[in-house]
Amino acid sequence: MRLLERAWTRTRDERGDVPGWVMITVMSAGLVAILTAVAGPQLRSMLESALSAVGG
């Protein structure tokens, strides 16, 4: 009975924790969004320049 009680208490305590992979995914998505907002126009310009140099 004591073992079951400890297992139940531990399960309740860990229920609110965010798994590590969820936090990594959210942080990665945020980082990509910030980089796109800051460097998006420059990256687009570089890509267009490279494609025009290859195409003609």
N, CA, C and O atoms as a GROMACS GRO file, in nm:
protein
  224
    1MET      N    1   0.082  -0.119   0.000
    1MET     CA    2   0.000   0.000   0.000
    1MET      C    3   0.087   0.126   0.000
    1MET      O    4   0.054   0.224  -0.067
    2ARG      N    5   0.195   0.123   0.073
    2ARG     CA    6   0.284   0.237   0.083
    2ARG      C    7   0.351   0.266  -0.052
    2ARG      O    8   0.370   0.382  -0.088
    3LEU      N    9   0.384   0.161  -0.126
    3LEU     CA   10   0.447   0.176  -0.257
    3LEU      C   11   0.351   0.244  -0.355
    3LEU      O   12   0.391   0.333  -0.430
    4LEU      N   13   0.227   0.202  -0.355
    4LEU     CA   14   0.126   0.261  -0.441
    4LEU      C   15   0.106   0.409  -0.408
    4LEU      O   16   0.090   0.492  -0.497
    5GLU      N   17   0.106   0.440  -0.281
    5GLU     CA   18   0.088   0.578  -0.238
    5GLU      C   19   0.204   0.666  -0.285
    5GLU      O   20   0.182   0.778  -0.330
    6ARG      N   21   0.327   0.616  -0.276
    6ARG     CA   22   0.443   0.693  -0.323
    6ARG      C   23   0.440   0.712  -0.474
    6ARG      O   24   0.475   0.819  -0.524
    7ALA      N   25   0.400   0.608  -0.546
    7ALA     CA   26   0.393   0.618  -0.692
    7ALA      C   27   0.287   0.720  -0.733
    7ALA      O   28   0.308   0.798  -0.827
    8TRP      N   29   0.174   0.721  -0.665
    8TRP     CA   30   0.067   0.816  -0.697
    8TRP      C   31   0.112   0.959  -0.668
    8TRP      O   32   0.083   1.050  -0.746
    9THR      N   33   0.180   0.980  -0.558
    9THR     CA   34   0.228   1.113  -0.522
    9THR      C   35   0.330   1.162  -0.623
    9THR      O   36   0.326   1.278  -0.663
   10ARG      N   37   0.419   1.075  -0.664
   10ARG     CA   38   0.521   1.114  -0.762
   10ARG      C   39   0.455   1.148  -0.896
   10ARG      O   40   0.496   1.244  -0.961
   11THR      N   41   0.356   1.072  -0.939
   11THR     CA   42   0.287   1.098  -1.065
   11THR      C   43   0.216   1.233  -1.060
   11THR      O   44   0.220   1.308  -1.157
   12ARG      N   45   0.152   1.265  -0.950
   12ARG     CA   46   0.084   1.393  -0.937
   12ARG      C   47   0.183   1.508  -0.938
   12ARG      O   48   0.154   1.613  -0.996
   13ASP      N   49   0.299   1.491  -0.876
   13ASP     CA   50   0.398   1.598  -0.871
   13ASP      C   51   0.457   1.627  -1.008
   13ASP      O   52   0.489   1.742  -1.037
   14GLU      N   53   0.472   1.527  -1.093
   14GLU     CA   54   0.536   1.544  -1.224
   14GLU      C   55   0.436   1.580  -1.333
   14GLU      O   56   0.477   1.604  -1.446
   15ARG      N   57   0.310   1.585  -1.302
   15ARG     CA   58   0.209   1.609  -1.404
   15ARG      C   59   0.222   1.747  -1.468
   15ARG      O   60   0.195   1.762  -1.587
   16GLY      N   61   0.263   1.849  -1.393
   16GLY     CA   62   0.271   1.984  -1.445
   16GLY      C   63   0.399   2.016  -1.518
   16GLY      O   64   0.410   2.124  -1.577
   17ASP      N   65   0.495   1.928  -1.517
   17ASP     CA   66   0.623   1.954  -1.582
   17ASP      C   67   0.611   1.949  -1.734
   17ASP      O   68   0.540   1.864  -1.788
   18VAL      N   69   0.680   2.039  -1.801
   18VAL     CA   70   0.685   2.038  -1.946
   18VAL      C   71   0.800   1.948  -1.988
   18VAL      O   72   0.913   1.966  -1.942
   19PRO      N   73   0.774   1.850  -2.075
   19PRO     CA   74   0.883   1.764  -2.121
   19PRO      C   75   0.990   1.845  -2.194
   19PRO      O   76   0.961   1.948  -2.256
   20GLY      N   77   1.112   1.798  -2.186
   20GLY     CA   78   1.223   1.870  -2.246
   20GLY      C   79   1.211   1.888  -2.396
   20GLY      O   80   1.248   1.993  -2.449
   21TRP      N   81   1.158   1.788  -2.466
   21TRP     CA   82   1.149   1.800  -2.611
   21TRP      C   83   1.048   1.906  -2.652
   21TRP      O   84   1.062   1.968  -2.757
   22VAL      N   85   0.944   1.927  -2.571
   22VAL     CA   86   0.847   2.032  -2.602
   22VAL      C   87   0.913   2.168  -2.587
   22VAL      O   88   0.894   2.256  -2.671
   23MET      N   89   0.989   2.186  -2.481
   23MET     CA   90   1.056   2.314  -2.459
   23MET      C   91   1.157   2.342  -2.569
   23MET      O   92   1.168   2.456  -2.615
   24ILE      N   93   1.233   2.241  -2.611
   24ILE     CA   94   1.330   2.260  -2.718
   24ILE      C   95   1.260   2.296  -2.849
   24ILE      O   96   1.307   2.382  -2.923
   25THR      N   97   1.148   2.230  -2.878
   25THR     CA   98   1.074   2.260  -3.000
   25THR      C   99   1.021   2.402  -3.001
   25THR      O  100   1.034   2.473  -3.101
   26VAL      N  101   0.962   2.445  -2.891
   26VAL     CA  102   0.908   2.581  -2.883
   26VAL      C  103   1.020   2.685  -2.891
   26VAL      O  104   1.005   2.787  -2.959
   27MET      N  105   1.129   2.660  -2.824
   27MET     CA  106   1.241   2.754  -2.829
   27MET      C  107   1.302   2.761  -2.969
   27MET      O  108   1.342   2.868  -3.014
   28SER      N  109   1.310   2.648  -3.038
   28SER     CA  110   1.364   2.646  -3.174
   28SER      C  111   1.272   2.723  -3.268
   28SER      O  112   1.319   2.800  -3.352
   29ALA      N  113   1.142   2.702  -3.255
   29ALA     CA  114   1.047   2.775  -3.340
   29ALA      C  115   1.056   2.925  -3.314
   29ALA      O  116   1.048   3.004  -3.408
   30GLY      N  117   1.071   2.964  -3.189
   30GLY     CA  118   1.085   3.105  -3.157
   30GLY      C  119   1.212   3.164  -3.215
   30GLY      O  120   1.212   3.276  -3.266
   31LEU      N  121   1.320   3.089  -3.208
   31LEU     CA  122   1.447   3.135  -3.263
   31LEU      C  123   1.439   3.153  -3.414
   31LEU      O  124   1.489   3.251  -3.468
   32VAL      N  125   1.376   3.059  -3.483
   32VAL     CA  126   1.358   3.070  -3.628
   32VAL      C  127   1.272   3.190  -3.662
   32VAL      O  128   1.301   3.262  -3.758
   33ALA      N  129   1.166   3.213  -3.586
   33ALA     CA  130   1.079   3.329  -3.612
   33ALA      C  131   1.156   3.460  -3.593
   33ALA      O  132   1.141   3.552  -3.673
   34ILE      N  133   1.236   3.468  -3.488
   34ILE     CA  134   1.312   3.591  -3.464
   34ILE      C  135   1.416   3.612  -3.574
   34ILE      O  136   1.431   3.724  -3.623
   35LEU      N  137   1.487   3.507  -3.612
   35LEU     CA  138   1.588   3.520  -3.718
   35LEU      C  139   1.524   3.558  -3.851
   35LEU      O  140   1.580   3.636  -3.927
   36THR      N  141   1.408   3.502  -3.880
   36THR     CA  142   1.339   3.535  -4.004
   36THR      C  143   1.295   3.681  -4.004
   36THR      O  144   1.307   3.749  -4.105
   37ALA      N  145   1.246   3.728  -3.892
   37ALA     CA  146   1.202   3.868  -3.884
   37ALA      C  147   1.320   3.964  -3.897
   37ALA      O  148   1.308   4.069  -3.960
   38VAL      N  149   1.433   3.929  -3.837
   38VAL     CA  150   1.549   4.019  -3.838
   38VAL      C  151   1.626   4.010  -3.969
   38VAL      O  152   1.661   4.113  -4.027
   39ALA      N  153   1.653   3.889  -4.016
   39ALA     CA  154   1.742   3.871  -4.130
   39ALA      C  155   1.669   3.831  -4.258
   39ALA      O  156   1.733   3.804  -4.360
   40GLY      N  157   1.537   3.827  -4.256
   40GLY     CA  158   1.460   3.782  -4.373
   40GLY      C  159   1.488   3.860  -4.500
   40GLY      O  160   1.518   3.800  -4.603
   41PRO      N  161   1.479   3.993  -4.496
   41PRO     CA  162   1.504   4.070  -4.618
   41PRO      C  163   1.645   4.051  -4.674
   41PRO      O  164   1.663   4.042  -4.796
   42GLN      N  165   1.744   4.045  -4.587
   42GLN     CA  166   1.882   4.025  -4.632
   42GLN      C  167   1.899   3.886  -4.693
   42GLN      O  168   1.966   3.872  -4.796
   43LEU      N  169   1.840   3.786  -4.632
   43LEU     CA  170   1.849   3.650  -4.686
   43LEU      C  171   1.779   3.641  -4.822
   43LEU      O  172   1.829   3.575  -4.913
   44ARG      N  173   1.665   3.707  -4.834
   44ARG     CA  174   1.595   3.707  -4.963
   44ARG      C  175   1.679   3.774  -5.071
   44ARG      O  176   1.686   3.726  -5.184
   45SER      N  177   1.743   3.883  -5.036
   45SER     CA  178   1.829   3.953  -5.130
   45SER      C  179   1.946   3.866  -5.174
   45SER      O  180   1.981   3.861  -5.292
   46MET      N  181   2.007   3.796  -5.078
   46MET     CA  182   2.119   3.708  -5.112
   46MET      C  183   2.075   3.594  -5.202
   46MET      O  184   2.146   3.557  -5.295
   47LEU      N  185   1.958   3.537  -5.175
   47LEU     CA  186   1.908   3.427  -5.256
   47LEU      C  187   1.877   3.474  -5.399
   47LEU      O  188   1.911   3.406  -5.496
   48GLU      N  189   1.813   3.589  -5.412
   48GLU     CA  190   1.782   3.641  -5.545
   48GLU      C  191   1.909   3.672  -5.623
   48GLU      O  192   1.917   3.647  -5.743
   49SER      N  193   2.008   3.726  -5.554
   49SER     CA  194   2.135   3.756  -5.619
   49SER      C  195   2.204   3.630  -5.668
   49SER      O  196   2.254   3.625  -5.780
   50ALA      N  197   2.205   3.527  -5.583
   50ALA     CA  198   2.267   3.399  -5.621
   50ALA      C  199   2.194   3.334  -5.737
   50ALA      O  200   2.258   3.282  -5.828
   51LEU      N  201   2.062   3.337  -5.735
   51LEU     CA  202   1.985   3.275  -5.843
   51LEU      C  203   2.001   3.351  -5.974
   51LEU      O  204   2.006   3.290  -6.080
   52SER      N  205   2.009   3.482  -5.967
   52SER     CA  206   2.028   3.559  -6.091
   52SER      C  207   2.169   3.536  -6.148
   52SER      O  208   2.187   3.536  -6.270
   53ALA      N  209   2.267   3.517  -6.061
   53ALA     CA  210   2.403   3.492  -6.108
   53ALA      C  211   2.412   3.355  -6.176
   53ALA      O  212   2.484   3.340  -6.275
   54VAL      N  213   2.340   3.257  -6.126
   54VAL     CA  214   2.343   3.123  -6.184
   54VAL      C  215   2.259   3.122  -6.314
   54VAL      O  216   2.297   3.058  -6.412
   55GLY      N  217   2.148   3.192  -6.312
   55GLY     CA  218   2.056   3.189  -6.426
   55GLY      C  219   2.099   3.271  -6.544
   55GLY      O  220   2.052   3.247  -6.655
   56GLY      N  221   2.185   3.364  -6.526
   56GLY     CA  222   2.217   3.442  -6.644
   56GLY      C  223   2.324   3.539  -6.620
   56GLY      O  224   2.362   3.613  -6.710
   0.00000   0.00000   0.00000
